[in-house]
Amino acid sequence: VRMITKCPSDTPTFLSDKCEAANDFKEHHYIMHLPRLNSSGVWYQNIYCALCHGDGKNLLALNNSMACSRNLTESQ
């Protein structure tokens, strides 16, 4: 499966950083790790990669769910 994981070179940094989902990015959020699929069958690493390729309106609705196996708190 081919997946687009980078933005075009002329993309503003705030968007390309979110697309590339760098773990050290100060505004890191789980949504950066949820892949997105468009109506033509193109996969994007996340919503931000789709947006920087101008494909934000052609995305299919996917059923995303998350499950945690451990209950961790900040002090752990």
C-alpha positions as CSV (number, residue, x, y, z in Angstrom):
1,V,0.0,0.0,0.0
2,R,1.4,3.4,-1.0
3,M,1.0,6.1,1.5
4,I,1.7,9.8,1.2
5,T,3.8,10.9,4.2
6,K,5.2,14.3,3.2
7,C,3.9,17.6,1.9
8,P,5.1,19.4,-1.2
9,S,8.1,21.6,-0.7
10,D,6.1,24.8,-0.8
11,T,3.8,23.8,2.1
12,P,3.9,26.1,5.2
13,T,6.0,24.6,8.0
14,F,3.1,24.5,10.5
15,L,1.2,22.1,8.2
16,S,4.2,20.0,7.0
17,D,5.3,19.4,10.6
18,K,1.9,18.0,11.4
19,C,1.8,15.9,8.3
20,E,5.2,14.3,9.0
21,A,4.1,13.7,12.7
22,A,7.5,14.2,14.3
23,N,7.3,12.8,17.8
24,D,9.2,15.8,19.1
25,F,6.7,18.2,17.6
26,K,5.5,20.4,20.5
27,E,1.8,20.1,19.5
28,H,1.9,16.3,19.0
29,H,-1.6,14.8,19.0
30,Y,-2.8,11.2,18.4
31,I,-4.7,12.4,15.3
32,M,-1.3,12.7,13.6
33,H,-1.1,8.8,13.6
34,L,-4.5,8.1,12.1
35,P,-4.3,7.4,8.3
36,R,-6.8,8.8,5.9
37,L,-8.1,7.5,2.6
38,N,-9.5,9.6,-0.3
39,S,-12.2,8.6,-2.8
40,S,-9.6,7.7,-5.4
41,G,-7.9,5.1,-3.1
42,V,-4.9,7.3,-2.1
43,W,-3.8,6.9,1.5
44,Y,-2.4,9.7,3.5
45,Q,-0.4,9.3,6.7
46,N,-2.9,11.7,8.5
47,I,-5.4,14.5,7.8
48,Y,-2.6,17.0,7.6
49,C,-0.9,15.2,4.7
50,A,-4.2,15.2,2.9
51,L,-4.7,18.9,3.5
52,C,-1.3,19.9,2.3
53,H,-2.0,18.0,-1.0
54,G,-5.3,19.9,-1.3
55,D,-7.4,16.7,-0.7
56,G,-9.3,17.6,2.5
57,K,-12.7,17.4,0.9
58,N,-12.3,14.0,-0.9
59,L,-11.6,11.9,2.2
60,L,-13.7,8.9,3.1
61,A,-15.2,8.5,6.5
62,L,-13.3,5.7,8.3
63,N,-14.3,4.1,11.5
64,N,-11.4,4.8,13.9
65,S,-11.2,3.4,17.4
66,M,-8.6,3.3,20.0
67,A,-8.2,0.9,22.9
68,C,-5.8,1.1,25.8
69,S,-4.5,-2.1,27.5
70,R,-3.2,-0.2,30.6
71,N,-4.6,2.7,32.7
72,L,-1.6,5.0,33.0
73,T,-1.6,8.3,34.9
74,E,0.8,11.2,34.6
75,S,2.7,10.1,37.8
76,Q,3.6,6.7,36.3
